[in-house]
Amino acid sequence: MLIYMLATAMTVAMLIATVFGLHQEAQRIRVKATTKRFEGFGLRKPYRHY
């Protein structure tokens, strides 16, 4: 009986950790998407007069 209770507790703890991790990842992606700026059409090099 004790083993079943420990297994249940570990399962619940792992589910909570998974939900927390998914929430953190979604928040990181959301912040990254909102702060992304339009960079143009590639890397711009300054024009040199040689």
C-alpha positions, 0 to 999 in steps of 0.5 A, spaced: 500 500 500 505 504 501 508 503 494 502 505 491 501 511 495 509 513 493 507 512 486 501 516 486 505 522 489 511 521 484 506 521 478 502 527 481 509 531 482 511 529 475 505 532 472 505 538 476 512 539 474 510 538 466 505 543 466 509 548 470 515 547 464 510 547 459 507 554 462 514 557 462 516 555 455 509 558 452 511 564 456 518 564 453 516 564 446 510 569 447 515 574 450 520 572 444 514 573 439 512 580 442 519 583 442 521 580 435 522 586 430 522 586 423 530 586 421 529 588 413 531 583 408 537 581 411 544 583 414 545 590 411 552 592 410 554 599 409 556 602 402 563 603 401 566 608 396 572 605 393 
